[in-house]
Amino acid sequence: MAEIKKIIVLYGGASSEREVSINSGEGIYKALLDLGYSVNLKDFNDVDKLEYLKEFDLVFIALHGFEGESGDLQKSLDSLGILYTGSNYLACKNTWNKTNFKNILKSVSISTPRGFSVENIHFDMQSPFDIFNTKHDSDIKKLFLKPEEDGSSIDIFEINSDTDLVNSIRNAQIPNRAFIFEESIKHREYTVSIINGKCLPIIEIKTSNSFYDYDAKYISDNTQLLEVELDQSTKEEINNLSLQAFNKLGCSNWGRVDILEDAIGNFYVLEINTVPGMTSHSCVPRSAELAGISYKELVQLIIKDVQI
């Protein structure tokens, strides 16, 4: 493979995660300049034709939301023979759609929170508790409502009552799209960053918010991203589960796996992010820091792995 010298960072775009993407892209751009690459920073909104990207040796995808994570961009880049960071089209597609994601995990006996999908949410809909408990023969009293396809905790609501459901419908940015209702597993939350098939130190997420929402991820200074205090065998169990899920979904290069632990020590794969945030509040740079890897070195590792 030819040496990578000229890189374009794709960021911004028109999704609900635009602001996060801008912060990620600017950080990556600065790191690449410091590393000595010839770098362009390009807002995806300003890209008329993807053929333009052939001028570069590598596209560094810092584009969050549907434009960068749904797989459509990766499929187009593959068709043009353009090298890019992150996972391929199919892996992105199947991690972006939460129903597909859960079905694949279940097919290989990897635990993930149970749930069901709806075409949209509206004030006349049946109680989600009735649907969930009938479907799963359970007595769940807490659910999460999430878009079937979106990221950064946009339009995610904790549902403890019918009143919560009404308020979530009223407050949703985009109610007329597919959603999933998912069981609430709240005890401890971890995230595992993976680069070149290896796990960086496990992060435990602690927030004063009711859950790890958009504010906790990108705004609040009270969110704690802590190196876990677990015995070695438990760490290995979490890492092995994360790698298993990452590989079964066909992911590659780099990504982040979110894990939940229930009150009796069972682990569940919550989601996989194929274009993780690279902001000052993001988990991957924090995990790298715990491993003694600087932000600049982290960016270089991602590029190096693409070349392998």
Backbone torsions as a table, in degrees:
resi	resn	phi	psi	omega
1	MET	NA	138.5	-179.8
2	ALA	-64.8	150.0	179.0
3	GLU	-64.6	138.3	178.9
4	ILE	-86.4	118.7	179.6
5	LYS	-122.6	-36.5	-173.1
6	LYS	-114.1	118.3	-173.1
7	ILE	-124.8	141.4	171.2
8	ILE	-116.3	132.2	177.2
9	VAL	-98.3	116.6	176.0
10	LEU	-90.9	127.9	-178.3
11	TYR	-149.9	-177.6	176.0
12	GLY	78.8	-112.0	-178.7
13	GLY	79.3	-170.0	-172.3
14	ALA	-114.4	7.9	-176.4
15	SER	-79.2	174.7	177.5
16	SER	-67.2	-10.9	-179.8
17	GLU	-102.2	18.2	-176.0
18	ARG	-55.1	-47.2	-175.9
19	GLU	-62.1	-41.7	178.2
20	VAL	-63.4	-43.1	-179.8
21	SER	-61.7	-39.4	178.3
22	ILE	-62.1	-44.8	179.6
23	ASN	-64.1	-41.8	177.9
24	SER	-63.2	-48.7	-176.7
25	GLY	-60.8	-41.7	-179.2
26	GLU	-65.6	-38.4	177.6
27	GLY	-65.6	-43.7	179.1
28	ILE	-64.9	-42.4	179.8
29	TYR	-58.2	-47.3	-179.5
30	LYS	-63.2	-41.6	179.6
31	ALA	-62.5	-41.7	-179.6
32	LEU	-65.4	-38.5	175.6
33	LEU	-61.8	-44.3	179.9
34	ASP	-64.1	-28.6	179.7
35	LEU	-81.4	-7.3	175.2
36	GLY	94.3	9.8	178.6
37	TYR	-79.6	155.9	167.5
38	SER	-83.0	117.1	-168.0
39	VAL	-128.7	138.3	168.9
40	ASN	-116.4	142.2	175.2
41	LEU	-111.8	119.2	-171.6
42	LYS	-129.3	122.7	173.0
43	ASP	-70.8	128.0	-177.2
44	PHE	-59.6	-26.5	177.0
45	ASN	-62.4	-23.3	-176.5
46	ASP	-99.2	6.7	178.5
47	VAL	-92.5	110.1	-179.7
48	ASP	-79.3	-46.3	-179.2
49	LYS	-134.3	134.1	-178.1
50	LEU	-67.7	-20.5	178.2
51	GLU	-56.5	-27.6	177.6
52	TYR	-55.7	-30.3	-175.7
53	LEU	-72.4	-11.1	177.7
54	LYS	-65.2	-16.6	179.5
55	GLU	-68.5	-14.3	-172.9
56	PHE	-111.4	155.4	178.4
57	ASP	-76.6	-26.5	-175.7
58	LEU	-153.3	138.8	169.5
59	VAL	-100.4	116.7	175.0
60	PHE	-91.9	110.8	-176.3
61	ILE	-83.6	110.6	174.1
62	ALA	-118.5	29.6	-173.7
63	LEU	-99.8	105.7	-178.7
64	HIS	-87.0	166.5	-180.0
65	GLY	83.6	-170.1	-171.6
66	PHE	-61.1	-30.8	-176.5
67	GLU	-68.8	-31.7	-177.4
68	GLY	-108.6	-13.2	-171.8
69	GLU	-119.8	-10.9	-175.7
70	SER	-79.2	-14.6	-179.1
71	GLY	103.3	-17.9	-177.8
72	ASP	-62.5	-44.6	179.2
73	LEU	-62.0	-45.8	-178.7
74	GLN	-61.7	-39.4	178.9
75	LYS	-63.1	-42.0	179.2
76	SER	-67.1	-42.0	179.2
77	LEU	-64.5	-39.2	176.6
78	ASP	-60.2	-43.3	-177.9
79	SER	-64.9	-24.7	-180.0
80	LEU	-96.4	-2.0	-179.9
81	GLY	70.0	32.0	-177.0
82	ILE	-100.1	129.6	179.9
83	LEU	-77.2	139.1	-178.5
84	TYR	-147.6	162.5	177.4
85	THR	-82.8	157.3	174.5
86	GLY	90.9	-169.3	-174.9
87	SER	-82.4	165.5	-178.6
88	ASN	-79.7	179.6	-175.2
89	TYR	-53.7	-52.0	-172.4
90	LEU	-67.2	-41.1	178.5
91	ALA	-62.4	-43.1	178.7
92	CYS	-63.8	-44.5	-179.5
93	LYS	-58.5	-44.4	-174.5
94	ASN	-80.5	-20.2	173.6
95	THR	-87.8	-27.3	-179.5
96	TRP	-70.4	-40.3	-179.9
97	ASN	-89.2	113.5	-171.7
98	LYS	-66.2	-31.9	178.2
99	THR	-68.7	-46.7	176.2
100	ASN	-58.5	-44.1	-179.3
101	PHE	-57.3	-49.5	-179.1
102	LYS	-65.0	-39.9	-179.1
103	ASN	-64.0	-39.7	178.7
104	ILE	-66.6	-44.5	178.4
105	LEU	-61.0	-44.2	180.0
106	LYS	-63.4	-34.2	-178.2
107	SER	-66.9	-20.7	178.7
108	VAL	-115.3	19.9	173.2
109	SER	61.5	36.5	171.9
110	ILE	-99.7	125.7	-175.9
111	SER	-69.9	136.8	175.6
112	THR	-146.3	149.9	-179.7
113	PRO	-55.0	137.9	-179.0
114	ARG	-73.8	155.2	178.9
115	GLY	-171.4	-175.7	174.1
116	PHE	-150.5	156.5	-175.3
117	SER	-108.5	154.7	174.9
118	VAL	-133.4	153.4	-177.2
119	GLU	-70.2	-30.3	176.3
120	ASN	-165.5	175.4	177.2
121	ILE	-117.5	138.8	-177.6
122	HIS	-153.5	164.4	-171.5
123	PHE	-69.0	-20.6	-178.2
124	ASP	-96.9	9.2	-175.3
125	MET	-72.9	154.5	178.0
126	GLN	-65.4	151.4	179.0
127	SER	-56.4	125.4	179.5
128	PRO	-64.8	-27.0	178.2
129	PHE	-66.4	-41.2	177.6
130	ASP	-62.7	-44.4	-179.0
131	ILE	-65.1	-48.4	-177.1
132	PHE	-62.5	-48.4	-174.4
133	ASN	-69.6	-30.3	174.4
134	THR	-70.5	-44.4	-177.9
135	LYS	-64.4	-39.3	-173.5
136	HIS	-109.7	7.2	179.2
137	ASP	49.7	56.6	-175.1
138	SER	-136.9	-175.2	178.5
139	ASP	-134.6	51.6	-178.5
140	ILE	-68.3	137.3	179.3
141	LYS	-120.0	-1.1	177.6
142	LYS	-136.5	131.3	179.4
143	LEU	-133.8	159.4	167.4
144	PHE	-110.5	139.9	174.5
145	LEU	-105.7	124.9	-175.9
146	LYS	-138.5	146.4	170.5
147	PRO	-61.5	141.9	178.2
148	GLU	-64.4	-29.5	178.7
149	GLU	-137.1	104.9	173.5
150	ASP	178.0	172.8	-178.8
151	GLY	-141.1	-175.1	178.4
152	SER	57.9	25.7	177.4
153	SER	60.6	28.7	174.3
154	ILE	-72.1	131.9	178.8
155	ASP	57.4	39.5	172.8
156	ILE	-107.1	131.8	-176.4
157	PHE	-134.6	144.3	173.4
158	GLU	-88.9	126.5	-175.4
159	ILE	-114.7	110.4	177.5
160	ASN	-112.9	-5.4	-176.7
161	SER	-162.3	169.4	175.7
162	ASP	-64.0	-31.1	177.0
163	THR	-64.1	-40.7	176.3
164	ASP	-60.2	-39.5	179.9
165	LEU	-62.8	-46.6	179.7
166	VAL	-60.0	-43.8	-179.6
167	ASN	-65.8	-36.9	-179.9
168	SER	-67.8	-38.9	177.1
169	ILE	-63.8	-41.4	-179.5
170	ARG	-66.3	-34.5	-173.6
171	ASN	-96.7	-7.6	-178.3
172	ALA	-63.5	136.5	178.0
173	GLN	-67.7	-40.7	-178.7
174	ILE	-135.0	84.6	-177.5
175	PRO	-74.2	-23.9	-174.8
176	ASN	-89.1	65.0	175.5
177	ARG	-156.6	170.8	-177.6
178	ALA	-70.3	139.5	176.8
179	PHE	-129.1	162.7	168.5
180	ILE	-123.1	146.9	168.4
181	PHE	-103.4	128.4	-172.3
182	GLU	-129.9	140.3	179.9
183	GLU	-62.2	145.4	179.6
184	SER	-87.7	119.1	175.5
185	ILE	-117.8	100.3	-172.6
186	LYS	-122.4	104.0	171.2
187	HIS	-145.6	-67.5	174.2
188	ARG	-138.1	147.4	-179.5
189	GLU	-126.2	131.9	-179.0
190	TYR	-124.8	161.3	171.3
191	THR	-140.1	139.0	-176.3
192	VAL	-120.2	118.3	177.1
193	SER	-89.4	134.0	-177.6
194	ILE	-122.9	128.7	174.9
195	ILE	-136.0	128.5	177.8
196	ASN	54.5	40.0	175.4
197	GLY	75.4	8.4	-179.2
198	LYS	-122.4	146.2	-179.2
199	CYS	-89.8	132.2	169.1
200	LEU	-80.7	169.7	-179.4
201	PRO	-51.9	137.1	-179.1
202	ILE	-69.1	135.9	177.5
203	ILE	-104.4	134.4	168.0
204	GLU	-100.7	132.0	-177.5
205	ILE	-98.9	124.7	176.1
206	LYS	-126.7	127.2	-178.7
207	THR	-135.5	148.3	175.8
208	SER	-81.4	-11.7	175.0
209	ASN	-72.5	166.4	-178.6
210	SER	-66.2	-25.4	172.2
211	PHE	-157.5	176.4	-175.2
212	TYR	-80.1	76.8	-174.9
213	ASP	-92.5	-172.3	-176.8
214	TYR	-58.0	-44.1	-179.6
215	ASP	-61.1	-45.3	-179.3
216	ALA	-65.3	-34.4	-177.5
217	LYS	-73.5	-41.9	-165.2
218	TYR	-124.7	-11.9	-173.9
219	ILE	-119.2	-52.5	-173.5
220	SER	-63.4	137.8	173.5
221	ASP	-91.7	2.7	-179.6
222	ASN	-92.2	-12.7	178.1
223	THR	-68.9	133.7	-179.8
224	GLN	-110.4	127.4	174.2
225	LEU	-110.1	96.8	-168.1
226	LEU	-109.1	144.4	171.1
227	GLU	-67.7	132.4	-171.9
228	VAL	-66.0	148.1	172.2
229	GLU	-109.6	85.3	-178.4
230	LEU	-135.7	156.2	175.9
231	ASP	-69.5	161.8	-172.7
232	GLN	-61.7	-37.6	-178.5
233	SER	-66.5	-35.9	178.0
234	THR	-70.3	-40.2	175.5
235	LYS	-58.6	-43.7	-179.9
236	GLU	-64.2	-37.7	178.2
237	GLU	-62.7	-44.4	179.2
238	ILE	-65.2	-44.7	179.9
239	ASN	-63.7	-43.3	-179.9
240	ASN	-63.9	-41.2	177.6
241	LEU	-62.7	-42.7	-179.7
242	SER	-63.7	-45.4	179.3
243	LEU	-65.7	-38.7	178.9
244	GLN	-61.7	-47.0	179.2
245	ALA	-64.9	-44.6	-179.6
246	PHE	-57.0	-45.3	-177.8
247	ASN	-74.3	-39.5	-179.5
248	LYS	-64.5	-30.1	177.1
249	LEU	-83.0	-2.7	178.2
250	GLY	78.6	20.6	-178.7
251	CYS	-74.7	158.1	-178.4
252	SER	-154.7	172.2	177.4
253	ASN	67.9	-78.4	178.7
254	TRP	-154.5	158.6	179.6
255	GLY	176.6	-176.4	-178.0
256	ARG	-139.2	134.2	-179.8
257	VAL	-113.6	126.7	179.5
258	ASP	-99.7	132.5	-173.5
259	ILE	-125.4	138.1	172.9
260	LEU	-111.6	146.2	173.5
261	GLU	-120.3	130.8	178.8
262	ASP	-87.7	-177.5	-171.7
263	ALA	-69.0	-16.2	-179.3
264	ILE	-111.2	15.0	171.9
265	GLY	89.2	13.6	174.5
266	ASN	-84.9	143.3	-178.7
267	PHE	-109.2	144.8	-178.5
268	TYR	-134.2	136.1	174.3
269	VAL	-82.9	117.3	-177.7
270	LEU	-83.7	-50.9	179.0
271	GLU	-165.5	166.6	173.6
272	ILE	-123.0	131.7	178.2
273	ASN	-106.4	117.0	-177.2
274	THR	-88.0	-13.9	173.5
275	VAL	-131.8	75.9	-175.1
276	PRO	-66.3	157.1	175.1
277	GLY	-64.2	146.7	177.6
278	MET	-127.9	38.1	179.2
279	THR	-90.3	178.2	178.3
280	SER	-67.3	-17.7	179.8
281	HIS	-102.7	5.1	-170.7
282	SER	-85.1	155.1	-174.6
283	CYS	-74.6	-38.8	-175.9
284	VAL	-64.0	-49.0	176.3
285	PRO	-60.4	-34.8	178.5
286	ARG	-66.8	-42.5	178.3
287	SER	-64.0	-40.6	177.4
288	ALA	-62.3	-41.2	178.7
289	GLU	-57.7	-41.5	179.1
290	LEU	-65.8	-24.4	177.6
291	ALA	-89.9	3.6	-179.4
292	GLY	79.9	21.7	-178.6
293	ILE	-107.5	122.8	179.5
294	SER	-74.4	166.6	178.2
295	TYR	-57.9	-44.8	-179.5
296	LYS	-62.9	-42.7	178.6
297	GLU	-66.1	-35.4	177.6
298	LEU	-61.7	-46.5	178.5
299	VAL	-60.7	-41.2	179.2
300	GLN	-64.3	-38.6	178.5
301	LEU	-62.5	-40.4	179.2
302	ILE	-62.2	-44.4	180.0
303	ILE	-66.8	-42.8	-179.5
304	LYS	-59.4	-39.7	-178.6
305	ASP	-68.2	-33.0	177.4
306	VAL	-61.4	-33.1	-175.4
307	GLN	-78.0	-15.8	-175.6
308	ILE	-73.1	NA	NA
